[in-house]
Amino acid sequence: MNENDIKDKLNELRQEIDQKKREINEILSEVKIYQRDIFSMRQARDQGNDDCKRLSQEARQLREKRDDMNAKIASLKEERRQINDQIKSLSGDIKDSKEKRDELNRSARGSDASLIDRYEHDLDALLNKDIPLDREVRLYETIFALMERVEAAKKATSFHKKVVSTYDGIKSLDEKADALSVDIRALADESEKYHLKAVEIYSTVDEIRKKADESHAQLLEKYNIVNPLRDKVTAIKKDIDAIEAQMAPYDDEMVKIRSVKEGERKAQIAVEAKQKLKSSKRISLDDFRAILEDGASGDAGPAGGAVPVEAASK
């Protein structure tokens, strides 16, 4: 191939490279647009995930507080249950004591005080008064009967006191149970607040996570678009490398051609410079350099004198 053919071929290949580079620039411009979307979507996804982590931690702390409240409630309920069991047991004792008291009262048929007064009156009459024998016998029988009634009345009074005392105990336990119920209600209200707040946060987390997942899905879609474009750029760059490799022999040949032409040019300059010397004309520094490079050796100029060189010339 001659020089023009080589130049044409190189220009053709350079045009192909320029076209490939334009294709790369167009693709990169398109990728740049997608990259802005990718950055925005990735930022939205990551921010959403960070918010989910932060809010989930806050919700877990609220649930822990709720669980602590519920544990306290369970403990107080157990304490109240034990008190209620005591109240039931005492209520059963009251019922038994009242039944025994009422039975004794029916036997006594009067209070212990009135019966004792009557007993003492009849005993005094029996011991200190002069009464008929039949009256004495009846009085003696009456006193023995009164003794049994007095004993029954005393026992009834004892059971009554026990009933009253047990009622007081039940009242105290009722007050404790009521106080526990108040505490349980307060803790339950507080626990409910923690629970509702945690539920609200988890609902917010679900919404944020849904949006983050949507951003992630959109991000994957963009990657599915961008990755083939990047692969295409890589493929085009390989095409350019192949074209440049194809250009290398032509470039080498052009270098050889230019080297030959440059040598011919310098040789021509040397010939012309030698002609100037023969005619005793001044030569330039470039002319002198051309003579040296050409390998000139014998001619020293006119009359064997110094070679006149224009010092200002190169």
Residue frames relative to the residue before (quaternion, step in Angstrom):
aa qw qx qy qz dx dy dz
M 1.0000 0.0000 0.0000 0.0000 0.00 0.00 0.00
N 0.3736 -0.7144 0.5380 0.2463 3.54 -1.00 0.80
E 0.7526 -0.4192 0.2642 0.4336 3.54 -1.34 0.16
N 0.6702 0.5013 -0.3159 0.4470 3.60 0.89 -0.85
D 0.6293 0.5271 -0.3347 0.4627 3.56 1.02 -0.79
I 0.6535 0.5077 -0.3113 0.4672 3.53 0.98 -0.89
K 0.6404 0.5216 -0.3233 0.4619 3.60 0.94 -0.85
D 0.6513 0.5137 -0.3178 0.4592 3.55 0.94 -0.88
K 0.6615 0.5072 -0.3087 0.4581 3.55 0.95 -0.89
L 0.6570 0.5052 -0.3097 0.4661 3.57 0.97 -0.89
N 0.6460 0.5118 -0.3253 0.4636 3.59 0.97 -0.82
E 0.6271 0.5377 -0.3293 0.4574 3.54 1.05 -0.81
L 0.6819 0.4798 -0.2805 0.4754 3.56 0.93 -0.92
R 0.6325 0.5224 -0.3345 0.4639 3.61 1.03 -0.76
Q 0.6304 0.5261 -0.3310 0.4651 3.56 1.04 -0.76
E 0.6225 0.5236 -0.3406 0.4716 3.56 1.05 -0.73
I 0.6493 0.5113 -0.3131 0.4679 3.58 0.96 -0.86
D 0.6448 0.5161 -0.3226 0.4623 3.58 0.95 -0.90
Q 0.6423 0.5193 -0.3209 0.4634 3.56 1.01 -0.85
K 0.6411 0.5189 -0.3142 0.4700 3.57 1.01 -0.86
K 0.6610 0.5065 -0.3088 0.4595 3.58 0.95 -0.86
R 0.6223 0.5206 -0.3416 0.4744 3.57 1.07 -0.73
E 0.6276 0.5250 -0.3347 0.4674 3.57 1.02 -0.77
I 0.6410 0.5187 -0.3214 0.4656 3.58 0.98 -0.84
N 0.6626 0.5083 -0.3091 0.4551 3.60 0.92 -0.90
E 0.6426 0.5119 -0.3265 0.4674 3.57 1.01 -0.78
I 0.6610 0.4974 -0.3087 0.4694 3.58 0.96 -0.86
L 0.6628 0.5042 -0.3080 0.4600 3.57 0.95 -0.89
S 0.6078 0.5348 -0.3549 0.4676 3.60 1.08 -0.63
E 0.6527 0.4978 -0.3050 0.4829 3.56 1.02 -0.81
V 0.6406 0.5214 -0.3143 0.4680 3.57 1.01 -0.88
K 0.6211 0.5609 -0.3377 0.4308 3.57 1.01 -0.82
I 0.6339 0.5171 -0.3256 0.4741 3.58 1.03 -0.78
Y 0.6699 0.4856 -0.2938 0.4787 3.56 0.94 -0.92
Q 0.6138 0.5687 -0.3507 0.4205 3.59 1.06 -0.74
R 0.6183 0.5310 -0.3468 0.4641 3.58 1.06 -0.72
D 0.6548 0.4947 -0.3073 0.4817 3.57 1.00 -0.85
I 0.6385 0.5362 -0.3191 0.4506 3.57 0.99 -0.87
F 0.6504 0.5122 -0.3181 0.4620 3.57 0.93 -0.89
S 0.6655 0.5027 -0.3019 0.4618 3.58 0.93 -0.91
M 0.6798 0.4858 -0.2919 0.4654 3.59 0.92 -0.90
R 0.6488 0.5067 -0.3240 0.4662 3.58 0.97 -0.82
Q 0.6416 0.5222 -0.3197 0.4621 3.56 1.01 -0.83
A 0.6555 0.5028 -0.3095 0.4709 3.60 0.98 -0.87
R 0.6542 0.5131 -0.3136 0.4587 3.59 0.97 -0.85
D 0.6945 0.4777 -0.2808 0.4589 3.58 0.83 -1.02
Q 0.6386 0.5133 -0.3311 0.4680 3.58 1.01 -0.77
G 0.6409 0.5251 -0.3160 0.4622 3.56 1.02 -0.82
N 0.6614 0.4971 -0.3075 0.4700 3.58 0.95 -0.86
D 0.6368 0.5162 -0.3282 0.4694 3.59 1.01 -0.77
D 0.6526 0.5061 -0.3137 0.4686 3.58 0.97 -0.86
C 0.6288 0.5338 -0.3338 0.4563 3.58 1.02 -0.78
K 0.6535 0.5083 -0.3163 0.4633 3.59 0.93 -0.87
R 0.6759 0.4990 -0.2980 0.4531 3.57 0.88 -0.97
L 0.7012 0.4599 -0.2735 0.4712 3.59 0.84 -0.96
S 0.6225 0.5361 -0.3457 0.4535 3.60 1.03 -0.70
Q 0.6301 0.5169 -0.3280 0.4777 3.57 1.05 -0.77
E 0.6436 0.5139 -0.3166 0.4706 3.58 1.00 -0.84
A 0.6537 0.5071 -0.3086 0.4695 3.59 0.98 -0.85
R 0.6335 0.5255 -0.3346 0.4589 3.61 1.00 -0.78
Q 0.6413 0.5169 -0.3231 0.4660 3.58 0.99 -0.78
L 0.6429 0.5062 -0.3175 0.4791 3.58 1.04 -0.76
R 0.6464 0.5070 -0.3239 0.4693 3.59 0.99 -0.76
E 0.6248 0.5290 -0.3424 0.4611 3.58 1.04 -0.74
K 0.6437 0.5006 -0.3200 0.4823 3.57 1.00 -0.81
R 0.6319 0.5303 -0.3250 0.4624 3.58 1.00 -0.85
D 0.6698 0.4969 -0.2986 0.4640 3.56 0.92 -0.91
D 0.6130 0.5311 -0.3486 0.4698 3.59 1.07 -0.69
M 0.6427 0.5144 -0.3142 0.4729 3.57 0.99 -0.88
N 0.6715 0.5009 -0.3024 0.4546 3.58 0.92 -0.89
A 0.6184 0.5301 -0.3464 0.4654 3.59 1.09 -0.69
K 0.6460 0.5031 -0.3162 0.4791 3.59 1.00 -0.82
I 0.6296 0.5356 -0.3263 0.4584 3.56 1.02 -0.86
A 0.6527 0.5149 -0.3148 0.4580 3.58 0.93 -0.92
S 0.6497 0.5145 -0.3175 0.4608 3.58 1.00 -0.82
L 0.6746 0.4839 -0.2941 0.4735 3.58 0.95 -0.89
K 0.6279 0.5286 -0.3392 0.4596 3.59 1.04 -0.72
E 0.6359 0.5180 -0.3273 0.4692 3.57 1.03 -0.75
E 0.6385 0.5122 -0.3205 0.4768 3.54 1.03 -0.83
R 0.6582 0.4970 -0.3074 0.4746 3.59 0.96 -0.84
R 0.6247 0.5389 -0.3428 0.4492 3.59 1.02 -0.77
Q 0.6490 0.5095 -0.3183 0.4668 3.57 0.98 -0.84
I 0.6365 0.5128 -0.3258 0.4751 3.60 1.03 -0.78
N 0.6527 0.5086 -0.3151 0.4649 3.58 0.95 -0.87
D 0.6161 0.5266 -0.3456 0.4729 3.57 1.09 -0.69
Q 0.6341 0.5163 -0.3265 0.4742 3.57 1.02 -0.79
I 0.6410 0.5249 -0.3212 0.4587 3.57 0.97 -0.87
K 0.6466 0.5119 -0.3206 0.4658 3.58 0.97 -0.86
S 0.6552 0.5113 -0.3136 0.4592 3.54 0.96 -0.91
L 0.6732 0.4866 -0.2906 0.4750 3.58 0.95 -0.90
S 0.6109 0.5398 -0.3512 0.4605 3.57 1.06 -0.68
G 0.6339 0.5138 -0.3235 0.4791 3.56 1.07 -0.74
D 0.6288 0.5246 -0.3291 0.4701 3.59 1.05 -0.78
I 0.6361 0.5307 -0.3271 0.4547 3.57 0.99 -0.85
K 0.6482 0.5254 -0.3198 0.4489 3.54 0.93 -0.92
D 0.6644 0.4933 -0.3023 0.4732 3.58 0.93 -0.92
S 0.6728 0.5010 -0.3034 0.4519 3.59 0.91 -0.93
K 0.6474 0.5152 -0.3203 0.4613 3.59 0.99 -0.81
E 0.6424 0.5171 -0.3313 0.4585 3.57 0.98 -0.80
K 0.6689 0.4826 -0.2964 0.4815 3.57 0.97 -0.87
R 0.6294 0.5336 -0.3264 0.4611 3.59 1.01 -0.81
D 0.6865 0.4829 -0.2915 0.4588 3.55 0.87 -0.98
E 0.6324 0.5259 -0.3299 0.4634 3.55 1.06 -0.75
L 0.6607 0.4952 -0.2948 0.4810 3.58 1.00 -0.87
N 0.6343 0.5270 -0.3343 0.4563 3.58 1.03 -0.76
R 0.6295 0.5165 -0.3383 0.4717 3.54 1.07 -0.73
S 0.6542 0.4935 -0.3113 0.4812 3.58 1.08 -0.73
A 0.6940 0.4764 -0.2821 0.4603 3.58 0.96 -0.90
R 0.1028 -0.8277 0.5383 0.1208 3.58 1.05 -0.80
G 0.7876 0.1359 -0.1434 0.5837 3.52 0.89 1.00
S 0.5844 -0.5765 0.4285 0.3775 3.54 -1.28 0.29
D 0.6226 -0.5551 0.3921 0.3879 3.53 -1.19 0.50
A 0.6319 0.5428 -0.3431 0.4340 3.63 1.02 -0.70
S 0.6922 0.4680 -0.2875 0.4681 3.59 0.85 -0.95
L 0.6550 0.5091 -0.3125 0.4627 3.55 1.02 -0.79
I 0.6332 0.5167 -0.3348 0.4691 3.60 1.03 -0.75
D 0.6242 0.5308 -0.3372 0.4636 3.57 0.99 -0.81
R 0.6753 0.4860 -0.2906 0.4725 3.57 0.90 -0.91
Y 0.6353 0.5326 -0.3234 0.4562 3.56 1.02 -0.87
E 0.6780 0.4819 -0.2978 0.4683 3.57 0.86 -0.95
H 0.6331 0.5356 -0.3303 0.4508 3.63 1.01 -0.75
D 0.6932 0.4614 -0.2812 0.4770 3.57 0.90 -0.96
L 0.6363 0.5228 -0.3379 0.4557 3.58 1.03 -0.76
D 0.6319 0.5234 -0.3284 0.4678 3.57 1.00 -0.77
A 0.6460 0.5128 -0.3155 0.4692 3.57 0.99 -0.83
L 0.6618 0.5134 -0.3077 0.4514 3.54 0.97 -0.85
L 0.7579 0.4096 -0.2127 0.4611 3.54 0.92 -0.94
N 0.8215 0.3111 -0.1225 0.4620 3.56 0.90 -0.80
K 0.7161 0.4272 -0.2696 0.4817 3.59 1.13 -0.28
D 0.4298 -0.6712 0.5444 0.2615 3.50 -1.24 0.61
I 0.1090 0.8038 -0.5693 0.1335 3.55 -0.28 1.30
P 0.6264 -0.5356 0.3924 0.4083 3.59 -1.18 0.42
L 0.6448 -0.5582 0.3660 0.3723 3.51 -1.22 0.61
D 0.6674 0.4950 -0.3267 0.4503 3.58 0.84 -0.88
R 0.6268 0.5214 -0.3243 0.4796 3.56 1.13 -0.73
E 0.6338 0.5375 -0.3180 0.4564 3.57 1.02 -0.80
V 0.6469 0.5114 -0.3239 0.4637 3.57 1.02 -0.88
R 0.6709 0.4918 -0.3110 0.4598 3.60 0.85 -0.92
L 0.6497 0.5219 -0.3146 0.4544 3.54 1.04 -0.87
Y 0.6192 0.5440 -0.3341 0.4572 3.56 1.03 -0.78
E 0.6652 0.4945 -0.2922 0.4771 3.57 0.95 -0.92
T 0.6378 0.5318 -0.3216 0.4549 3.54 1.05 -0.84
I 0.6479 0.5264 -0.3317 0.4394 3.59 0.96 -0.85
F 0.6502 0.5053 -0.3233 0.4662 3.58 0.94 -0.82
A 0.6449 0.5097 -0.3181 0.4723 3.57 0.99 -0.80
L 0.6443 0.5228 -0.3128 0.4623 3.59 1.04 -0.84
M 0.6064 0.5611 -0.3580 0.4351 3.58 1.03 -0.74
E 0.6611 0.4916 -0.3030 0.4790 3.62 0.96 -0.84
R 0.6643 0.5019 -0.3047 0.4625 3.57 1.02 -0.87
V 0.6260 0.5342 -0.3339 0.4596 3.59 1.08 -0.81
E 0.6468 0.5178 -0.3162 0.4621 3.56 0.98 -0.90
A 0.6539 0.5008 -0.3084 0.4759 3.56 0.99 -0.86
A 0.6473 0.5216 -0.3177 0.4561 3.60 1.00 -0.83
K 0.6438 0.5170 -0.3267 0.4599 3.59 1.01 -0.83
K 0.6543 0.5065 -0.3112 0.4674 3.56 0.98 -0.87
A 0.6264 0.5358 -0.3259 0.4630 3.57 1.07 -0.81
T 0.6431 0.5176 -0.3141 0.4689 3.55 1.00 -0.85
S 0.6361 0.5305 -0.3223 0.4582 3.57 1.03 -0.86
F 0.6669 0.4867 -0.3000 0.4779 3.57 0.95 -0.89
H 0.6216 0.5415 -0.3394 0.4531 3.58 1.07 -0.71
K 0.6488 0.5069 -0.3182 0.4699 3.56 0.98 -0.87
K 0.6298 0.5275 -0.3300 0.4650 3.53 1.07 -0.78
V 0.6255 0.5333 -0.3328 0.4622 3.58 1.02 -0.81
V 0.6641 0.5056 -0.2989 0.4626 3.59 0.90 -0.97
S 0.6609 0.5094 -0.3027 0.4606 3.54 0.95 -0.95
T 0.6563 0.5067 -0.3080 0.4665 3.56 0.99 -0.86
Y 0.6081 0.5421 -0.3495 0.4628 3.58 1.06 -0.74
D 0.6409 0.5170 -0.3222 0.4671 3.59 0.98 -0.84
G 0.6451 0.5189 -0.3160 0.4634 3.56 1.03 -0.84
I 0.6490 0.5111 -0.3098 0.4708 3.55 1.01 -0.88
K 0.6312 0.5385 -0.3330 0.4480 3.57 1.00 -0.82
S 0.6499 0.5097 -0.3105 0.4705 3.57 0.99 -0.87
L 0.6642 0.4933 -0.3012 0.4741 3.56 1.00 -0.86
D 0.6107 0.5485 -0.3433 0.4564 3.57 1.06 -0.74
E 0.6453 0.5190 -0.3164 0.4628 3.55 1.00 -0.85
K 0.6451 0.5057 -0.3178 0.4765 3.57 1.02 -0.83
A 0.6526 0.5130 -0.3105 0.4631 3.58 0.96 -0.89
D 0.6442 0.5141 -0.3195 0.4676 3.59 1.01 -0.82
A 0.6443 0.5163 -0.3188 0.4654 3.57 1.00 -0.87
L 0.6416 0.5112 -0.3178 0.4754 3.58 1.03 -0.81
S 0.6316 0.5352 -0.3310 0.4528 3.58 1.02 -0.78
V 0.6270 0.5261 -0.3282 0.4716 3.58 1.05 -0.79
D 0.6667 0.4930 -0.3001 0.4716 3.58 0.92 -0.94
I 0.6430 0.5280 -0.3201 0.4531 3.57 0.98 -0.86
R 0.6531 0.5159 -0.3079 0.4611 3.56 0.97 -0.90
A 0.6517 0.5123 -0.3142 0.4628 3.60 0.97 -0.87
L 0.6713 0.4854 -0.2935 0.4771 3.56 0.95 -0.91
A 0.6332 0.5335 -0.3281 0.4547 3.57 1.03 -0.78
D 0.6365 0.5159 -0.3278 0.4704 3.58 1.02 -0.79
E 0.6621 0.4980 -0.3025 0.4713 3.56 0.96 -0.90
S 0.6409 0.5238 -0.3163 0.4635 3.57 1.00 -0.87
E 0.6442 0.5279 -0.3149 0.4553 3.57 1.00 -0.84
K 0.6231 0.5348 -0.3383 0.4596 3.57 1.05 -0.76
Y 0.6512 0.5023 -0.3113 0.4761 3.58 0.93 -0.91
H 0.6596 0.5218 -0.3090 0.4441 3.57 0.95 -0.93
L 0.6870 0.4818 -0.2906 0.4598 3.59 0.82 -0.99
K 0.6389 0.5152 -0.3286 0.4672 3.58 1.02 -0.77
A 0.6432 0.5101 -0.3220 0.4716 3.59 0.98 -0.83
V 0.6409 0.5172 -0.3230 0.4663 3.60 0.96 -0.87
E 0.6439 0.5245 -0.3162 0.4585 3.57 0.99 -0.87
I 0.6639 0.4974 -0.3042 0.4683 3.58 0.94 -0.89
Y 0.6532 0.5076 -0.3227 0.4599 3.59 0.94 -0.86
S 0.6114 0.5349 -0.3467 0.4690 3.58 1.08 -0.66
T 0.6478 0.5025 -0.3071 0.4832 3.57 1.03 -0.84
V 0.6225 0.5428 -0.3306 0.4567 3.57 1.03 -0.84
D 0.6423 0.5285 -0.3241 0.4507 3.58 0.96 -0.86
E 0.6580 0.5049 -0.3085 0.4657 3.58 0.98 -0.86
I 0.6679 0.4948 -0.3002 0.4679 3.57 0.93 -0.94
R 0.6573 0.5098 -0.3161 0.4562 3.58 0.94 -0.89
K 0.6162 0.5455 -0.3466 0.4502 3.57 1.05 -0.75
K 0.6717 0.4829 -0.2930 0.4794 3.58 0.95 -0.90
A 0.6342 0.5243 -0.3288 0.4635 3.58 1.03 -0.81
D 0.6471 0.5079 -0.3154 0.4731 3.59 1.01 -0.81
E 0.6251 0.5268 -0.3365 0.4675 3.57 1.05 -0.75
S 0.6455 0.5099 -0.3146 0.4737 3.58 0.98 -0.88
H 0.6480 0.5164 -0.3199 0.4594 3.57 1.01 -0.81
A 0.6447 0.5145 -0.3171 0.4680 3.57 0.99 -0.85
Q 0.6488 0.5026 -0.3082 0.4810 3.59 0.99 -0.83
L 0.6193 0.5497 -0.3299 0.4533 3.54 1.09 -0.79
L 0.6523 0.5057 -0.3102 0.4716 3.58 0.97 -0.86
E 0.6197 0.5400 -0.3401 0.4568 3.57 1.05 -0.75
K 0.6557 0.5004 -0.3076 0.4744 3.58 0.98 -0.87
Y 0.6302 0.5234 -0.3362 0.4645 3.58 1.02 -0.80
N 0.6389 0.5325 -0.3244 0.4506 3.58 1.03 -0.78
I 0.6537 0.4731 -0.3046 0.5060 3.56 1.23 -0.49
V 0.7162 0.4794 -0.2591 0.4361 3.57 0.85 -1.04
N 0.6374 0.5652 -0.3476 0.3917 3.61 0.88 -0.88
P 0.6621 0.4738 -0.3321 0.4763 3.66 0.88 -0.76
L 0.6168 0.5375 -0.3484 0.4573 3.59 1.10 -0.68
R 0.6450 0.5035 -0.3172 0.4794 3.58 0.98 -0.81
D 0.6320 0.5197 -0.3310 0.4700 3.57 1.02 -0.80
K 0.6354 0.5319 -0.3252 0.4557 3.55 1.05 -0.80
V 0.6246 0.5270 -0.3301 0.4724 3.59 1.04 -0.81
T 0.6454 0.5236 -0.3160 0.4576 3.57 0.95 -0.90
A 0.6554 0.5100 -0.3068 0.4650 3.55 0.98 -0.89
I 0.6521 0.5076 -0.3172 0.4654 3.62 0.95 -0.85
K 0.6292 0.5276 -0.3363 0.4612 3.61 1.00 -0.80
K 0.6299 0.5107 -0.3311 0.4825 3.58 1.06 -0.71
D 0.6130 0.5328 -0.3446 0.4708 3.59 1.07 -0.73
I 0.6475 0.5138 -0.3188 0.4638 3.58 0.97 -0.87
D 0.6310 0.5237 -0.3317 0.4664 3.58 0.98 -0.84
A 0.6534 0.5112 -0.3155 0.4607 3.57 0.99 -0.83
I 0.6491 0.5064 -0.3159 0.4717 3.59 0.99 -0.84
E 0.6491 0.5093 -0.3198 0.4659 3.59 0.95 -0.84
A 0.6282 0.5135 -0.3363 0.4781 3.56 1.07 -0.73
Q 0.6360 0.5262 -0.3166 0.4674 3.58 1.10 -0.75
M 0.6602 0.5219 -0.2966 0.4514 3.57 1.16 -0.71
A 0.5350 0.6861 -0.3972 0.2922 3.56 1.09 -0.70
P 0.6843 0.4708 -0.3226 0.4539 3.68 0.75 -0.87
Y 0.6446 0.5100 -0.3268 0.4665 3.57 1.04 -0.75
D 0.6246 0.5228 -0.3369 0.4722 3.60 1.02 -0.75
D 0.6478 0.5167 -0.3220 0.4578 3.57 0.97 -0.86
E 0.6533 0.5100 -0.3105 0.4656 3.55 0.99 -0.87
M 0.6384 0.5218 -0.3236 0.4641 3.60 1.02 -0.79
V 0.6186 0.5365 -0.3407 0.4620 3.56 1.06 -0.76
K 0.6499 0.5125 -0.3144 0.4648 3.59 0.98 -0.87
I 0.6558 0.5161 -0.3081 0.4567 3.56 0.92 -0.96
R 0.6757 0.4858 -0.2942 0.4699 3.58 0.89 -0.93
S 0.6241 0.5370 -0.3426 0.4525 3.56 1.09 -0.74
V 0.6492 0.5082 -0.3135 0.4711 3.56 0.99 -0.87
K 0.6633 0.5061 -0.2994 0.4628 3.58 0.91 -0.92
E 0.6445 0.5120 -0.3228 0.4672 3.55 1.03 -0.81
G 0.6409 0.5171 -0.3254 0.4647 3.57 1.04 -0.78
E 0.6450 0.5147 -0.3163 0.4681 3.55 0.99 -0.82
R 0.6410 0.5287 -0.3224 0.4535 3.56 1.02 -0.85
K 0.6777 0.4864 -0.2949 0.4660 3.55 0.91 -0.95
A 0.6260 0.5345 -0.3387 0.4557 3.58 1.06 -0.75
Q 0.6417 0.5215 -0.3129 0.4672 3.57 1.01 -0.82
I 0.6307 0.5196 -0.3290 0.4732 3.56 1.03 -0.84
A 0.6534 0.5228 -0.3163 0.4469 3.57 0.99 -0.87
V 0.6324 0.5283 -0.3283 0.4616 3.57 1.01 -0.82
E 0.6767 0.4929 -0.2866 0.4658 3.54 0.91 -0.97
A 0.6396 0.5205 -0.3282 0.4607 3.58 1.05 -0.75
K 0.6390 0.5190 -0.3286 0.4630 3.55 1.00 -0.77
Q 0.6198 0.5362 -0.3371 0.4634 3.55 1.04 -0.75
K 0.6348 0.5257 -0.3237 0.4646 3.56 1.03 -0.81
L 0.6500 0.5197 -0.3198 0.4529 3.57 0.98 -0.83
K 0.6524 0.5227 -0.3153 0.4491 3.52 0.99 -0.86
S 0.7258 0.3928 -0.2330 0.5144 3.54 1.10 -0.67
S 0.4804 -0.7116 0.3911 0.3316 3.56 1.38 0.33
K 0.3935 0.6994 -0.5020 0.3224 3.54 1.03 0.72
R 0.5463 -0.5915 0.4679 0.3643 3.55 -1.19 0.45
I 0.1711 -0.7692 0.6064 0.1067 3.55 -1.12 0.70
S 0.5047 -0.6481 0.4840 0.3017 3.53 -1.23 0.54
L 0.6721 -0.4781 0.3690 0.4284 3.52 -1.34 0.21
D 0.6193 0.5323 -0.3420 0.4650 3.59 1.08 -0.69
D 0.6305 0.5246 -0.3302 0.4671 3.57 1.03 -0.77
F 0.6536 0.5153 -0.3052 0.4628 3.55 0.95 -0.91
R 0.6491 0.5072 -0.3137 0.4723 3.59 0.98 -0.88
A 0.6342 0.5351 -0.3294 0.4505 3.60 1.01 -0.81
I 0.6342 0.5259 -0.3322 0.4592 3.59 1.02 -0.81
L 0.6625 0.5089 -0.3047 0.4575 3.56 0.99 -0.93
E 0.6777 0.4910 -0.2899 0.4643 3.58 0.90 -0.92
D 0.6523 0.5168 -0.3108 0.4592 3.56 1.08 -0.67
G 0.5002 -0.6805 0.4098 0.3447 3.53 1.27 -0.22
A 0.2836 0.7651 -0.5307 0.2291 3.62 1.15 0.53
S 0.0332 -0.8472 0.5301 -0.0107 3.60 -0.88 0.83
G 0.7598 0.4519 -0.2612 0.3877 3.66 0.74 -0.76
D 0.7093 0.4885 -0.2938 0.4147 3.57 0.79 -0.90
A 0.1452 -0.8051 0.5723 0.0567 3.54 -0.82 0.99
G 0.6489 -0.5151 0.3244 0.4565 3.53 1.22 0.23
P 0.7300 -0.4266 0.2927 0.4466 3.60 -1.25 0.08
A 0.8679 0.0464 -0.0746 0.4888 3.54 -1.15 0.94
G 0.6001 -0.6034 0.3582 0.3841 3.56 1.06 0.54
G 0.4539 0.6980 -0.4519 0.3202 3.58 1.22 0.30
A 0.7114 -0.4252 0.3296 0.4522 3.57 -1.30 -0.12
V 0.4966 -0.6389 0.4960 0.3150 3.52 -1.18 0.61
P 0.3120 -0.7590 0.5331 0.2060 3.62 -0.61 1.02
V 0.0320 -0.8035 0.5932 -0.0372 3.55 -0.63 1.21
E 0.4039 -0.6914 0.5411 0.2572 3.55 -0.95 0.89
A 0.3437 -0.7956 0.4635 0.1845 3.57 -0.21 1.28
A 0.6699 0.5145 -0.3135 0.4338 3.59 1.06 -0.63
S 0.6333 0.5373 -0.3328 0.4466 3.55 1.25 -0.33
K 0.2972 -0.7237 0.5920 0.1935 3.55 -1.29 0.45
